[in-house]
């Protein structure tokens, strides 16, 4: 039997350790792969130290193409897990894993609760063949687990698109203004609320982006520096208040003529009319 490890080493290929947790917190397998390799180098150079990697280095070590690398780096930087800077002459991109942010993610991570497989197995076993019952219950569990993972990835993708829109609209610097765990929690909560109202993920994104547009259009908030993410997404009440506002510069959520607060439960049908609210 040939020794595959030796053959790989002779061919110039080295195995790398992939941690699935990094894929879970980034919402992307490719970002998880890049972060896994970045952690390997961070451990080698030491905490808080920067390391230098070229595009060809990443390609050779992870097989991620240029586009895949850029997408993964962008996701990790937006989440505050990876930092980048230009250094040296000529300037080259250096990287550093934000170990504090990564530890925060790890501490708050709670695996999804497993469905009550034992009860399901018991019911199936009582009904017939024990072996068939166990196989069916395992199949059902895998299907539920796959659905949960898929939903999480879709929600995470929507949140990242809304966050990117917010950064562009409010002219925030991605490397300085980070999507912290708290902001992710706020964003996911508002997204789920919008999803219940609209019934479609694209429409829910559109609703959140409209609230961002209202913040960007508010002269009062921009003039006073009140443009943080929390101004819109901290709570359901705060979010809905943006749809109760009338006009661009009126920052108190009341009508100028009557002073009455408008009904926040406005018709959301305009968010589900079609391609107008499908964002790239």
GIZIJO-V392697 format. One record per run of one state. SS is the DSSP state (helix for helix, strand for strand, loop for the rest). FROM is the first residue (numbers start at 0). TO is the last residue. If there is no record, write none. Layout:
BEGIN
((SS	FROM	TO) (SS	FROM	TO))
END
This chain:
BEGIN
((loop	0	2) (helix	3	9) (loop	10	18) (helix	19	25) (loop	26	27) (helix	28	44) (loop	45	49) (strand	50	51) (loop	52	53) (helix	54	61) (loop	62	64) (helix	65	77) (loop	78	80) (strand	81	86) (loop	87	90) (strand	91	96) (loop	97	97) (helix	98	107) (loop	108	115) (helix	116	126) (loop	127	128) (helix	129	168) (loop	169	179) (helix	180	197) (loop	198	199) (helix	200	216) (loop	217	217) (helix	218	222) (loop	223	228) (helix	229	232) (loop	233	234) (helix	235	243) (loop	244	252) (strand	253	253) (loop	254	259) (strand	260	260) (loop	261	267) (helix	268	271) (loop	272	273) (helix	274	276) (loop	277	279))
END
